[in-house]
C-alpha cells in the first residue's frame, strides 16, 4: 500500500509541476553562439521586452482541460466505488450477523452451563503436566 501511495503522490507532484510550467510565461528565446552568425543571426533581447504571455483563451482552454480531466478521473473513481459498495455492505452485514450469533452462543452457553452446574457432579481438577 505504501508503494501505491508513493506512486500517487509522485504523479500528483508531476501533474502540479506540469500545470505550473504551463501557467508560467514561456521562456525567452535561446541565444545562439556568435560563431555562426550567417546560419543563425544573433537575437537581440532587450531587458524591456517581455516574453509573450498566455492568452486568455489559452488560459480558459487550459482550465477547461484540467477540469474535464479531473471530472473524468472522479467519475471513474465514483463508478469503481459504486460497484464495490454492495460487496462492502455485504461484508459488514456478514460480520454483524457472525458477531450476533457468537454473542448469542456465548450467552446461551453461559446460561445452560450455569443452570446445570449444581445438578452436575463436580469435575475433577486436571493436573498440569510436570516436566521432569
C-alpha positions as CSV (number, residue, x, y, z in Angstrom):
1,X,0.0,0.0,0.0
2,X,2.9,2.3,0.7
3,X,4.3,1.9,-2.8
4,X,0.9,2.9,-4.3
5,X,0.8,6.0,-2.1
6,X,4.3,7.0,-3.2
7,X,3.3,6.4,-6.9
8,X,0.1,8.6,-6.5
9,X,2.0,11.4,-4.7
10,X,4.7,11.4,-7.3
11,X,2.1,11.6,-10.1
12,X,0.4,14.4,-8.3
13,X,3.7,16.3,-7.9
14,X,4.5,15.8,-11.6
15,X,1.0,17.0,-12.6
16,X,1.3,20.1,-10.4
17,X,4.7,20.9,-11.9
18,X,3.4,20.5,-15.4
19,X,0.4,22.8,-14.7
20,X,2.7,25.4,-13.1
21,X,5.1,25.3,-16.0
22,X,2.3,25.8,-18.5
23,X,0.8,28.7,-16.4
24,X,4.2,30.5,-16.3
25,X,5.1,32.6,-19.3
26,X,7.1,30.8,-22.0
27,X,10.8,31.0,-21.7
28,X,12.8,33.7,-23.6
29,X,14.2,32.7,-27.0
30,X,17.6,30.9,-26.8
31,X,20.6,33.0,-27.9
32,X,22.7,31.1,-30.4
33,X,26.5,31.2,-30.2
34,X,28.2,34.1,-32.1
35,X,30.5,31.7,-34.1
36,X,27.8,31.1,-36.8
37,X,26.0,34.5,-37.5
38,X,25.2,33.6,-41.1
39,X,23.3,30.4,-40.1
40,X,21.6,31.8,-37.0
41,X,21.6,35.6,-36.7
42,X,22.0,36.7,-33.1
43,X,18.8,37.6,-31.3
44,X,18.6,40.9,-29.7
45,X,16.9,40.5,-26.4
46,X,16.3,43.8,-24.6
47,X,15.6,44.0,-20.9
48,X,12.4,45.9,-21.6
49,X,11.0,43.2,-24.0
50,X,8.7,40.8,-22.0
51,X,8.2,37.2,-23.1
52,X,4.8,36.5,-24.6
53,X,2.1,35.8,-22.0
54,X,-0.5,33.1,-22.3
55,X,-3.7,34.4,-23.9
56,X,-7.0,34.5,-22.0
57,X,-8.4,32.0,-24.5
58,X,-5.5,29.7,-23.9
59,X,-5.8,30.0,-20.2
60,X,-9.5,29.2,-20.4
61,X,-8.8,26.2,-22.6
62,X,-6.2,25.0,-20.1
63,X,-8.6,25.3,-17.2
64,X,-11.3,23.6,-19.2
65,X,-9.0,20.7,-20.0
66,X,-7.9,20.4,-16.4
67,X,-11.4,20.4,-15.1
68,X,-12.6,17.8,-17.7
69,X,-9.7,15.6,-16.7
70,X,-10.5,15.8,-13.0
71,X,-14.2,15.1,-13.7
72,X,-13.3,12.1,-15.8
73,X,-11.0,10.7,-13.1
74,X,-13.6,11.5,-10.4
75,X,-16.3,9.7,-12.4
76,X,-14.2,6.6,-12.8
77,X,-13.4,6.6,-9.1
78,X,-17.1,7.1,-8.3
79,X,-18.0,4.2,-10.6
80,X,-15.5,1.9,-9.0
81,X,-16.7,2.8,-5.5
82,X,-20.3,2.4,-6.7
83,X,-19.6,-1.1,-8.0
84,X,-17.7,-2.1,-4.8
85,X,-20.3,-0.7,-2.3
86,X,-22.6,-3.8,-2.3
87,X,-19.6,-6.0,-1.5
88,X,-18.6,-3.8,1.3
89,X,-22.1,-3.6,2.7
90,X,-22.5,-7.4,2.3
91,X,-19.3,-8.0,4.3
92,X,-20.4,-5.6,7.0
93,X,-23.7,-7.5,7.3
94,X,-22.0,-10.9,7.4
95,X,-19.6,-9.7,10.2
96,X,-22.5,-8.2,12.1
97,X,-24.6,-11.5,11.9
98,X,-21.5,-13.5,12.9
99,X,-21.0,-11.2,15.9
100,X,-24.6,-11.6,16.9
101,X,-24.5,-15.4,16.6
102,X,-21.3,-15.6,18.5
103,X,-22.7,-13.4,21.3
104,X,-25.9,-15.5,21.5
105,X,-24.0,-18.8,21.6
106,X,-21.8,-17.4,24.4
107,X,-24.8,-16.2,26.4
108,X,-26.6,-19.5,25.8
109,X,-23.6,-21.5,26.8
110,X,-23.2,-19.4,30.0
111,X,-26.9,-19.8,30.9
112,X,-27.0,-23.5,30.2
113,X,-23.8,-24.3,32.0
114,X,-24.7,-22.1,35.0
115,X,-28.2,-23.8,35.2
116,X,-26.9,-27.3,35.0
117,X,-23.8,-26.9,37.1
118,X,-25.4,-27.5,40.6
119,X,-27.0,-30.7,39.5
120,X,-23.9,-32.0,37.6
121,X,-21.3,-33.9,39.5
122,X,-18.2,-31.8,40.4
123,X,-15.4,-32.0,37.9
124,X,-12.0,-33.4,38.8
125,X,-9.2,-31.0,38.7
126,X,-6.8,-31.8,35.9
127,X,-3.2,-31.5,37.0
128,X,-0.8,-29.7,34.8
129,X,1.9,-31.7,33.1
130,X,5.1,-31.7,35.0
131,X,8.4,-31.7,33.2
132,X,11.0,-33.9,34.9
